[in-house]
Amino acid sequence: MKRLTLPWSRLGLVFLGGALGTLLRVAILTTSKPRSSDGLLTNASWTGEVPWRLLVINSLGVLLASYALAGPLRHPAKADFRAFFLPGVLGGLTSYSALILAERAIYLKCPGGAVATLVGALLVAVFAAILGYRLGRRSNT
């Protein structure tokens, strides 16, 4: 049986990309506060608890990952950059675990809102994956 080995340099690329993606996510999430005049989305009871920016970041991460895997990064020659970008940068940038933590606060205000947020996030992620895949395959033709 052939043994799978991971070059240490590639692991370092994942680590470096993950640090970069995490810093980028933190910068995006902490740069500005939602305005109180945003209307329904920030003043309503449970919708004020929804991490809207994180939902956008996660959806864009899924779109970029599926695009890259279906298109420019699908070839074996791109393995080092793929390791840096996909599990590294995009893995650090996106955070579904932070979404799950936010779900608790939403659930305490409105259980149905928590379900709606979770189902909506998953549906948008699936749509983003399909769109990214199609765009990536189209870029290869």
C-alpha positions in Angstrom: 0.0 0.0 0.0 1.3 3.4 -0.9 1.8 5.8 2.0 0.6 9.4 1.7 3.2 11.9 2.8 2.7 15.6 3.2 5.8 17.8 2.6 6.5 20.0 5.6 6.9 23.0 3.4 3.3 22.5 2.2 2.1 22.3 5.8 3.9 25.6 6.4 2.1 27.1 3.5 -1.3 26.1 5.0 -0.3 27.6 8.3 0.9 30.9 6.7 -2.3 31.1 4.6 -4.5 30.3 7.6 -2.8 33.1 9.6 -3.3 35.5 6.7 -7.0 34.5 6.2 -7.8 34.8 9.9 -6.2 38.2 10.1 -8.2 39.3 7.1 -11.5 38.0 8.7 -10.8 39.7 12.0 -10.0 43.0 10.1 -13.2 42.8 8.1 -15.4 42.0 11.2 -13.9 44.6 13.4 -13.4 47.6 11.1 -16.8 49.2 11.5 -19.8 48.8 13.7 -23.3 48.5 12.3 -25.2 51.8 12.4 -28.3 52.0 14.5 -30.0 53.6 11.5 -29.7 50.4 9.4 -33.4 49.7 10.0 -34.9 46.2 10.2 -31.7 44.2 10.1 -30.1 45.8 13.2 -33.0 47.0 15.3 -35.2 43.9 15.2 -34.9 41.5 18.1 -33.3 38.4 16.6 -32.0 39.8 13.3 -29.8 42.1 15.3 -27.9 39.0 16.5 -27.3 37.6 13.0 -23.6 38.0 12.0 -24.4 39.3 8.5 -20.8 40.1 7.6 -19.7 36.6 8.6 -22.4 35.1 6.5 -21.2 37.1 3.5 -17.5 36.1 4.2 -18.4 32.4 4.5 -20.5 32.5 1.3 -17.7 34.2 -0.6 -15.2 31.7 0.8 -17.3 28.8 -0.5 -17.7 30.5 -3.9 -13.9 31.1 -4.2 -13.0 27.6 -3.1 -15.3 25.8 -5.5 -14.3 28.1 -8.3 -10.6 27.5 -7.6 -11.0 23.7 -7.3 -13.0 23.5 -10.5 -10.8 25.9 -12.5 -7.4 27.5 -11.9 -6.2 25.3 -9.0 -7.4 21.9 -10.1 -4.1 20.8 -11.7 -1.6 18.9 -9.7 1.1 21.4 -10.6 -0.7 24.0 -8.4 -0.6 21.8 -5.3 1.6 24.3 -3.2 -0.6 27.3 -4.0 -3.7 25.2 -3.6 -2.5 24.3 0.0 -1.8 27.9 0.8 -5.0 29.3 -0.6 -7.8 26.7 0.1 -7.3 25.3 3.5 -4.9 28.1 4.4 -6.3 31.5 3.4 -9.9 30.5 2.8 -9.9 28.2 5.8 -8.8 31.0 8.0 -11.1 33.6 6.4 -14.3 31.6 6.7 -15.7 30.6 10.1 -18.7 28.4 10.3 -17.9 27.7 14.0 -18.4 31.4 14.8 -21.7 31.2 13.0 -22.7 28.3 15.3 -21.7 30.4 18.3 -23.9 33.2 17.1 -26.8 30.8 16.6 -27.1 30.4 20.4 -27.7 34.2 20.8 -30.3 34.1 18.0 -32.0 31.0 19.5 -32.4 32.7 22.9 -34.4 35.5 21.2 -36.2 33.5 18.6 -35.8 29.7 18.0 -37.4 30.0 14.6 -35.0 32.8 13.7 -32.0 30.5 14.6 -33.4 27.8 12.3 -34.0 30.3 9.5 -30.5 31.7 9.8 -28.9 28.3 9.8 -31.0 26.9 6.9 -30.5 30.2 4.9 -26.7 30.1 5.5 -26.5 26.5 4.2 -28.7 27.2 1.2 -26.6 30.2 0.2 -23.4 28.1 0.7 -24.7 25.4 -1.6 -25.7 28.0 -4.2 -22.3 29.6 -3.9 -20.6 26.2 -4.4 -22.6 25.4 -7.5 -22.0 28.9 -8.9 -18.3 28.8 -8.2 -18.0 25.3 -9.7 -19.8 26.4 -12.9 -17.7 29.5 -13.2 -14.5 27.5 -12.6 -15.3 24.9 -15.2 -16.2 27.6 -17.7 -12.9 29.3 -17.1 -11.1 26.1 -18.2 -12.7 25.9 -21.6 
